[in-house]
Amino acid sequence: DAEAEFDTYALELNLDIDQLHADMELEDIIAKVRNDQRGGNASGVRG
């Protein structure tokens, strides 16, 4: 489960889990991640 993995990383970095979850639902953040993913795919990045 990706969310649990991100939570583990966030805890290791002493981040605010509730803020992380809120930020991950922001439309502008989602759009940026999708755009970065498309760019990576277009560049041949895999994995």
mmCIF file of the N, C-alpha and C atoms, coordinates in Angstrom:
data_MODEL
# 
_entry.id   MODEL 
# 
loop_
_atom_site.group_PDB 
_atom_site.id 
_atom_site.type_symbol 
_atom_site.label_atom_id 
_atom_site.label_alt_id 
_atom_site.label_comp_id 
_atom_site.label_asym_id 
_atom_site.label_entity_id 
_atom_site.label_seq_id 
_atom_site.pdbx_PDB_ins_code 
_atom_site.Cartn_x 
_atom_site.Cartn_y 
_atom_site.Cartn_z 
_atom_site.occupancy 
_atom_site.B_iso_or_equiv 
_atom_site.pdbx_formal_charge 
_atom_site.auth_seq_id 
_atom_site.auth_comp_id 
_atom_site.auth_asym_id 
_atom_site.auth_atom_id 
_atom_site.pdbx_PDB_model_num 
ATOM 1   N N  . ASP A 1 1  ? 0.858  -1.186 0.000   1.00 0.00 ? 1  ASP A N  1 
ATOM 2   C CA . ASP A 1 1  ? 0.000  0.000  0.000   1.00 0.00 ? 1  ASP A CA 1 
ATOM 3   C C  . ASP A 1 1  ? 0.892  1.232  0.000   1.00 0.00 ? 1  ASP A C  1 
ATOM 4   N N  . ALA A 1 2  ? 0.762  2.032  -1.040  1.00 0.00 ? 2  ALA A N  1 
ATOM 5   C CA . ALA A 1 2  ? 1.626  3.203  -1.215  1.00 0.00 ? 2  ALA A CA 1 
ATOM 6   C C  . ALA A 1 2  ? 1.448  4.225  -0.104  1.00 0.00 ? 2  ALA A C  1 
ATOM 7   N N  . GLU A 1 3  ? 0.212  4.433  0.351   1.00 0.00 ? 3  GLU A N  1 
ATOM 8   C CA . GLU A 1 3  ? -0.017 5.431  1.401   1.00 0.00 ? 3  GLU A CA 1 
ATOM 9   C C  . GLU A 1 3  ? 0.710  5.045  2.686   1.00 0.00 ? 3  GLU A C  1 
ATOM 10  N N  . ALA A 1 4  ? 0.683  3.782  3.044   1.00 0.00 ? 4  ALA A N  1 
ATOM 11  C CA . ALA A 1 4  ? 1.381  3.328  4.249   1.00 0.00 ? 4  ALA A CA 1 
ATOM 12  C C  . ALA A 1 4  ? 2.885  3.521  4.102   1.00 0.00 ? 4  ALA A C  1 
ATOM 13  N N  . GLU A 1 5  ? 3.397  3.287  2.905   1.00 0.00 ? 5  GLU A N  1 
ATOM 14  C CA . GLU A 1 5  ? 4.830  3.474  2.666   1.00 0.00 ? 5  GLU A CA 1 
ATOM 15  C C  . GLU A 1 5  ? 5.215  4.948  2.798   1.00 0.00 ? 5  GLU A C  1 
ATOM 16  N N  . PHE A 1 6  ? 4.397  5.846  2.232   1.00 0.00 ? 6  PHE A N  1 
ATOM 17  C CA . PHE A 1 6  ? 4.654  7.277  2.381   1.00 0.00 ? 6  PHE A CA 1 
ATOM 18  C C  . PHE A 1 6  ? 4.569  7.701  3.845   1.00 0.00 ? 6  PHE A C  1 
ATOM 19  N N  . ASP A 1 7  ? 3.614  7.136  4.573   1.00 0.00 ? 7  ASP A N  1 
ATOM 20  C CA . ASP A 1 7  ? 3.494  7.447  6.002   1.00 0.00 ? 7  ASP A CA 1 
ATOM 21  C C  . ASP A 1 7  ? 4.759  7.045  6.749   1.00 0.00 ? 7  ASP A C  1 
ATOM 22  N N  . THR A 1 8  ? 5.310  5.892  6.414   1.00 0.00 ? 8  THR A N  1 
ATOM 23  C CA . THR A 1 8  ? 6.540  5.433  7.057   1.00 0.00 ? 8  THR A CA 1 
ATOM 24  C C  . THR A 1 8  ? 7.683  6.402  6.776   1.00 0.00 ? 8  THR A C  1 
ATOM 25  N N  . TYR A 1 9  ? 7.829  6.810  5.523   1.00 0.00 ? 9  TYR A N  1 
ATOM 26  C CA . TYR A 1 9  ? 8.868  7.788  5.177   1.00 0.00 ? 9  TYR A CA 1 
ATOM 27  C C  . TYR A 1 9  ? 8.651  9.101  5.915   1.00 0.00 ? 9  TYR A C  1 
ATOM 28  N N  . ALA A 1 10 ? 7.407  9.552  5.952   1.00 0.00 ? 10 ALA A N  1 
ATOM 29  C CA . ALA A 1 10 ? 7.090  10.823 6.616   1.00 0.00 ? 10 ALA A CA 1 
ATOM 30  C C  . ALA A 1 10 ? 7.436  10.765 8.096   1.00 0.00 ? 10 ALA A C  1 
ATOM 31  N N  . LEU A 1 11 ? 7.120  9.661  8.744   1.00 0.00 ? 11 LEU A N  1 
ATOM 32  C CA . LEU A 1 11 ? 7.452  9.515  10.164  1.00 0.00 ? 11 LEU A CA 1 
ATOM 33  C C  . LEU A 1 11 ? 8.961  9.534  10.376  1.00 0.00 ? 11 LEU A C  1 
ATOM 34  N N  . GLU A 1 12 ? 9.699  8.866  9.486   1.00 0.00 ? 12 GLU A N  1 
ATOM 35  C CA . GLU A 1 12 ? 11.159 8.856  9.592   1.00 0.00 ? 12 GLU A CA 1 
ATOM 36  C C  . GLU A 1 12 ? 11.736 10.260 9.440   1.00 0.00 ? 12 GLU A C  1 
ATOM 37  N N  . LEU A 1 13 ? 11.038 11.108 8.677   1.00 0.00 ? 13 LEU A N  1 
ATOM 38  C CA . LEU A 1 13 ? 11.489 12.485 8.447   1.00 0.00 ? 13 LEU A CA 1 
ATOM 39  C C  . LEU A 1 13 ? 10.857 13.477 9.413   1.00 0.00 ? 13 LEU A C  1 
ATOM 40  N N  . ASN A 1 14 ? 10.098 12.953 10.380  1.00 0.00 ? 14 ASN A N  1 
ATOM 41  C CA . ASN A 1 14 ? 9.406  13.786 11.378  1.00 0.00 ? 14 ASN A CA 1 
ATOM 42  C C  . ASN A 1 14 ? 8.449  14.793 10.745  1.00 0.00 ? 14 ASN A C  1 
ATOM 43  N N  . LEU A 1 15 ? 7.772  14.381 9.676   1.00 0.00 ? 15 LEU A N  1 
ATOM 44  C CA . LEU A 1 15 ? 6.791  15.240 9.024   1.00 0.00 ? 15 LEU A CA 1 
ATOM 45  C C  . LEU A 1 15 ? 5.430  15.090 9.699   1.00 0.00 ? 15 LEU A C  1 
ATOM 46  N N  . ASP A 1 16 ? 4.579  16.063 9.486   1.00 0.00 ? 16 ASP A N  1 
ATOM 47  C CA . ASP A 1 16 ? 3.214  16.048 10.000  1.00 0.00 ? 16 ASP A CA 1 
ATOM 48  C C  . ASP A 1 16 ? 2.365  15.186 9.061   1.00 0.00 ? 16 ASP A C  1 
ATOM 49  N N  . ILE A 1 17 ? 1.967  14.005 9.524   1.00 0.00 ? 17 ILE A N  1 
ATOM 50  C CA . ILE A 1 17 ? 1.222  13.050 8.700   1.00 0.00 ? 17 ILE A CA 1 
ATOM 51  C C  . ILE A 1 17 ? -0.109 13.638 8.227   1.00 0.00 ? 17 ILE A C  1 
ATOM 52  N N  . ASP A 1 18 ? -0.818 14.307 9.120   1.00 0.00 ? 18 ASP A N  1 
ATOM 53  C CA . ASP A 1 18 ? -2.110 14.893 8.740   1.00 0.00 ? 18 ASP A CA 1 
ATOM 54  C C  . ASP A 1 18 ? -1.934 15.934 7.644   1.00 0.00 ? 18 ASP A C  1 
ATOM 55  N N  . GLN A 1 19 ? -0.890 16.748 7.747   1.00 0.00 ? 19 GLN A N  1 
ATOM 56  C CA . GLN A 1 19 ? -0.623 17.758 6.717   1.00 0.00 ? 19 GLN A CA 1 
ATOM 57  C C  . GLN A 1 19 ? -0.238 17.087 5.406   1.00 0.00 ? 19 GLN A C  1 
ATOM 58  N N  . LEU A 1 20 ? 0.556  16.026 5.481   1.00 0.00 ? 20 LEU A N  1 
ATOM 59  C CA . LEU A 1 20 ? 0.936  15.286 4.280   1.00 0.00 ? 20 LEU A CA 1 
ATOM 60  C C  . LEU A 1 20 ? -0.303 14.772 3.563   1.00 0.00 ? 20 LEU A C  1 
ATOM 61  N N  . HIS A 1 21 ? -1.214 14.161 4.316   1.00 0.00 ? 21 HIS A N  1 
ATOM 62  C CA . HIS A 1 21 ? -2.438 13.624 3.710   1.00 0.00 ? 21 HIS A CA 1 
ATOM 63  C C  . HIS A 1 21 ? -3.269 14.739 3.080   1.00 0.00 ? 21 HIS A C  1 
ATOM 64  N N  . ALA A 1 22 ? -3.379 15.867 3.761   1.00 0.00 ? 22 ALA A N  1 
ATOM 65  C CA . ALA A 1 22 ? -4.135 17.002 3.223   1.00 0.00 ? 22 ALA A CA 1 
ATOM 66  C C  . ALA A 1 22 ? -3.483 17.516 1.938   1.00 0.00 ? 22 ALA A C  1 
ATOM 67  N N  . ASP A 1 23 ? -2.162 17.643 1.952   1.00 0.00 ? 23 ASP A N  1 
ATOM 68  C CA . ASP A 1 23 ? -1.439 18.137 0.776   1.00 0.00 ? 23 ASP A CA 1 
ATOM 69  C C  . ASP A 1 23 ? -1.583 17.186 -0.414  1.00 0.00 ? 23 ASP A C  1 
ATOM 70  N N  . MET A 1 24 ? -1.604 15.890 -0.141  1.00 0.00 ? 24 MET A N  1 
ATOM 71  C CA . MET A 1 24 ? -1.703 14.901 -1.213  1.00 0.00 ? 24 MET A CA 1 
ATOM 72  C C  . MET A 1 24 ? -3.062 14.929 -1.904  1.00 0.00 ? 24 MET A C  1 
ATOM 73  N N  . GLU A 1 25 ? -4.039 15.599 -1.320  1.00 0.00 ? 25 GLU A N  1 
ATOM 74  C CA . GLU A 1 25 ? -5.367 15.700 -1.918  1.00 0.00 ? 25 GLU A CA 1 
ATOM 75  C C  . GLU A 1 25 ? -5.589 17.024 -2.650  1.00 0.00 ? 25 GLU A C  1 
ATOM 76  N N  . LEU A 1 26 ? -4.624 17.923 -2.601  1.00 0.00 ? 26 LEU A N  1 
ATOM 77  C CA . LEU A 1 26 ? -4.755 19.216 -3.273  1.00 0.00 ? 26 LEU A CA 1 
ATOM 78  C C  . LEU A 1 26 ? -4.664 19.032 -4.789  1.00 0.00 ? 26 LEU A C  1 
ATOM 79  N N  . GLU A 1 27 ? -5.623 19.610 -5.503  1.00 0.00 ? 27 GLU A N  1 
ATOM 80  C CA . GLU A 1 27 ? -5.675 19.444 -6.958  1.00 0.00 ? 27 GLU A CA 1 
ATOM 81  C C  . GLU A 1 27 ? -4.406 19.923 -7.654  1.00 0.00 ? 27 GLU A C  1 
ATOM 82  N N  . ASP A 1 28 ? -3.804 21.022 -7.188  1.00 0.00 ? 28 ASP A N  1 
ATOM 83  C CA . ASP A 1 28 ? -2.594 21.512 -7.856  1.00 0.00 ? 28 ASP A CA 1 
ATOM 84  C C  . ASP A 1 28 ? -1.418 20.567 -7.646  1.00 0.00 ? 28 ASP A C  1 
ATOM 85  N N  . ILE A 1 29 ? -1.362 19.914 -6.501  1.00 0.00 ? 29 ILE A N  1 
ATOM 86  C CA . ILE A 1 29 ? -0.298 18.930 -6.242  1.00 0.00 ? 29 ILE A CA 1 
ATOM 87  C C  . ILE A 1 29 ? -0.519 17.696 -7.111  1.00 0.00 ? 29 ILE A C  1 
ATOM 88  N N  . ILE A 1 30 ? -1.761 17.228 -7.171  1.00 0.00 ? 30 ILE A N  1 
ATOM 89  C CA . ILE A 1 30 ? -2.088 16.068 -8.000  1.00 0.00 ? 30 ILE A CA 1 
ATOM 90  C C  . ILE A 1 30 ? -1.740 16.355 -9.457  1.00 0.00 ? 30 ILE A C  1 
ATOM 91  N N  . ALA A 1 31 ? -2.085 17.538 -9.942  1.00 0.00 ? 31 ALA A N  1 
ATOM 92  C CA . ALA A 1 31 ? -1.787 17.913 -11.325 1.00 0.00 ? 31 ALA A CA 1 
ATOM 93  C C  . ALA A 1 31 ? -0.285 17.948 -11.571 1.00 0.00 ? 31 ALA A C  1 
ATOM 94  N N  . LYS A 1 32 ? 0.494  18.465 -10.621 1.00 0.00 ? 32 LYS A N  1 
ATOM 95  C CA . LYS A 1 32 ? 1.952  18.525 -10.780 1.00 0.00 ? 32 LYS A CA 1 
ATOM 96  C C  . LYS A 1 32 ? 2.544  17.122 -10.854 1.00 0.00 ? 32 LYS A C  1 
ATOM 97  N N  . VAL A 1 33 ? 2.091  16.243 -9.974  1.00 0.00 ? 33 VAL A N  1 
ATOM 98  C CA . VAL A 1 33 ? 2.604  14.870 -9.973  1.00 0.00 ? 33 VAL A CA 1 
ATOM 99  C C  . VAL A 1 33 ? 2.268  14.184 -11.294 1.00 0.00 ? 33 VAL A C  1 
ATOM 100 N N  . ARG A 1 34 ? 1.039  14.344 -11.755 1.00 0.00 ? 34 ARG A N  1 
ATOM 101 C CA . ARG A 1 34 ? 0.643  13.726 -13.030 1.00 0.00 ? 34 ARG A CA 1 
ATOM 102 C C  . ARG A 1 34 ? 1.453  14.293 -14.190 1.00 0.00 ? 34 ARG A C  1 
ATOM 103 N N  . ASN A 1 35 ? 1.694  15.590 -14.175 1.00 0.00 ? 35 ASN A N  1 
ATOM 104 C CA . ASN A 1 35 ? 2.495  16.217 -15.226 1.00 0.00 ? 35 ASN A CA 1 
ATOM 105 C C  . ASN A 1 35 ? 3.932  15.694 -15.197 1.00 0.00 ? 35 ASN A C  1 
ATOM 106 N N  . ASP A 1 36 ? 4.502  15.585 -13.997 1.00 0.00 ? 36 ASP A N  1 
ATOM 107 C CA . ASP A 1 36 ? 5.857  15.045 -13.865 1.00 0.00 ? 36 ASP A CA 1 
ATOM 108 C C  . ASP A 1 36 ? 5.907  13.599 -14.346 1.00 0.00 ? 36 ASP A C  1 
ATOM 109 N N  . GLN A 1 37 ? 4.855  12.836 -14.042 1.00 0.00 ? 37 GLN A N  1 
ATOM 110 C CA . GLN A 1 37 ? 4.796  11.440 -14.468 1.00 0.00 ? 37 GLN A CA 1 
ATOM 111 C C  . GLN A 1 37 ? 4.747  11.351 -15.995 1.00 0.00 ? 37 GLN A C  1 
ATOM 112 N N  . ARG A 1 38 ? 3.930  12.183 -16.618 1.00 0.00 ? 38 ARG A N  1 
ATOM 113 C CA . ARG A 1 38 ? 3.858  12.199 -18.085 1.00 0.00 ? 38 ARG A CA 1 
ATOM 114 C C  . ARG A 1 38 ? 5.210  12.571 -18.690 1.00 0.00 ? 38 ARG A C  1 
ATOM 115 N N  . GLY A 1 39 ? 5.875  13.548 -18.096 1.00 0.00 ? 39 GLY A N  1 
ATOM 116 C CA . GLY A 1 39 ? 7.190  13.947 -18.585 1.00 0.00 ? 39 GLY A CA 1 
ATOM 117 C C  . GLY A 1 39 ? 8.203  12.827 -18.471 1.00 0.00 ? 39 GLY A C  1 
ATOM 118 N N  . GLY A 1 40 ? 8.168  12.126 -17.360 1.00 0.00 ? 40 GLY A N  1 
ATOM 119 C CA . GLY A 1 40 ? 9.067  10.993 -17.176 1.00 0.00 ? 40 GLY A CA 1 
ATOM 120 C C  . GLY A 1 40 ? 8.794  9.888  -18.181 1.00 0.00 ? 40 GLY A C  1 
ATOM 121 N N  . ASN A 1 41 ? 7.512  9.593  -18.374 1.00 0.00 ? 41 ASN A N  1 
ATOM 122 C CA . ASN A 1 41 ? 7.143  8.564  -19.351 1.00 0.00 ? 41 ASN A CA 1 
ATOM 123 C C  . ASN A 1 41 ? 7.606  8.951  -20.748 1.00 0.00 ? 41 ASN A C  1 
ATOM 124 N N  . ALA A 1 42 ? 7.414  10.209 -21.113 1.00 0.00 ? 42 ALA A N  1 
ATOM 125 C CA . ALA A 1 42 ? 7.828  10.684 -22.434 1.00 0.00 ? 42 ALA A CA 1 
ATOM 126 C C  . ALA A 1 42 ? 9.339  10.616 -22.608 1.00 0.00 ? 42 ALA A C  1 
ATOM 127 N N  . SER A 1 43 ? 10.075 10.726 -21.499 1.00 0.00 ? 43 SER A N  1 
ATOM 128 C CA . SER A 1 43 ? 11.540 10.676 -21.542 1.00 0.00 ? 43 SER A CA 1 
ATOM 129 C C  . SER A 1 43 ? 12.075 9.257  -21.440 1.00 0.00 ? 43 SER A C  1 
ATOM 130 N N  . GLY A 1 44 ? 11.168 8.291  -21.282 1.00 0.00 ? 44 GLY A N  1 
ATOM 131 C CA . GLY A 1 44 ? 11.582 6.899  -21.206 1.00 0.00 ? 44 GLY A CA 1 
ATOM 132 C C  . GLY A 1 44 ? 11.900 6.403  -19.812 1.00 0.00 ? 44 GLY A C  1 
ATOM 133 N N  . VAL A 1 45 ? 11.540 7.178  -18.790 1.00 0.00 ? 45 VAL A N  1 
ATOM 134 C CA . VAL A 1 45 ? 11.781 6.749  -17.408 1.00 0.00 ? 45 VAL A CA 1 
ATOM 135 C C  . VAL A 1 45 ? 10.831 5.603  -17.086 1.00 0.00 ? 45 VAL A C  1 
ATOM 136 N N  . ARG A 1 46 ? 11.344 4.560  -16.504 1.00 0.00 ? 46 ARG A N  1 
ATOM 137 C CA . ARG A 1 46 ? 10.536 3.391  -16.142 1.00 0.00 ? 46 ARG A CA 1 
ATOM 138 C C  . ARG A 1 46 ? 10.779 3.036  -14.683 1.00 0.00 ? 46 ARG A C  1 
ATOM 139 N N  . GLY A 1 47 ? 9.743  2.448  -14.063 1.00 0.00 ? 47 GLY A N  1 
ATOM 140 C CA . GLY A 1 47 ? 9.908  1.926  -12.696 1.00 0.00 ? 47 GLY A CA 1 
ATOM 141 C C  . GLY A 1 47 ? 9.326  2.737  -11.613 1.00 0.00 ? 47 GLY A C  1 
# 
